[in-house]
Amino acid sequence: MKQFVYGAVFGIAVGLVAAALTMPKLMLKEAASPLGYEETIEHIQKKVTDGGWKVSALMRLDKSLAKEGKDVLPVASFKICQPDHAEQILRDDDARFLSVMMPCSIGVYEKADGKTYISTMNSGLMGRLFGGTAQQVMGGAVADETAEFVKF
């Protein structure tokens, strides 16, 4: 019996460590862009608007930090919204807490290797985790459409 308890505790501990190490990689996606930094921004902006979404903001975080005397590699964050999808989530009282993740974001940045990268939230996984309206909207249309915005 004692060995079973030790084994169960060890198994749970290993499972928790594995989850802690893999969750960030599951929740967020990162991919290298075949284009340069500015070209990647232009490409995504066009695909977003052509896809029927709105660019609520394009924040040049490196430039904002430069005003404060901070020097970082180029990094931008798109805030994008599709009003029909947003309405579905915000009309549902059980899903309104997701407003903290709205509008959707896409990151574009350079790394020290000189390459440009794109990061997005894994909307499909996030939708499945929350269930209900979130699963229907985020796990469906939002996941499919935002994946198209970062294809080249």
Steps between C-alpha positions, in 0.01 A plus 500: 500500500783734591665444161171579324470832685862593422449401138182705472663807657802462271274460195301811587821700558644391164170586329494848654859571399433378145188720477690803630772450240272437201205735563670821382596330172143375455324827584712722276630437150820640354618473140780654298390734223653462153480880468677786673350684796321782312389268219356257754300779663365613162417142399307429820320834495377435145389144576314616814305770318443283191365233737227733628666582830593843639843609616412678824861596566852439381733575786871540429621396843869559425424860404290556813783367715756712313311809622576378852869447425468123454655322204344173379492326164203585276172367639142580405165382628185493290166524676238356265126451527222341301179665628270201437726265698549756777125553529435128547740483793399830659126421486554186709529585871688173556761598238538874569803436721683429172495874437841502669634328187323731257578619249715218365873567474771413253862573585769572241859532614865453419730282705876519544540252212378776266185313399142625530251296700125497551317395816132431549279353766387143435132599475388146422651360819383795709146459370498130588628576850216745570220309323157644413492814288879535524545155353254572223645839403868485597541131424329540165497814288753702701760219496449432130500863389793620710709203378451631147630845595846365578537271198741596225 
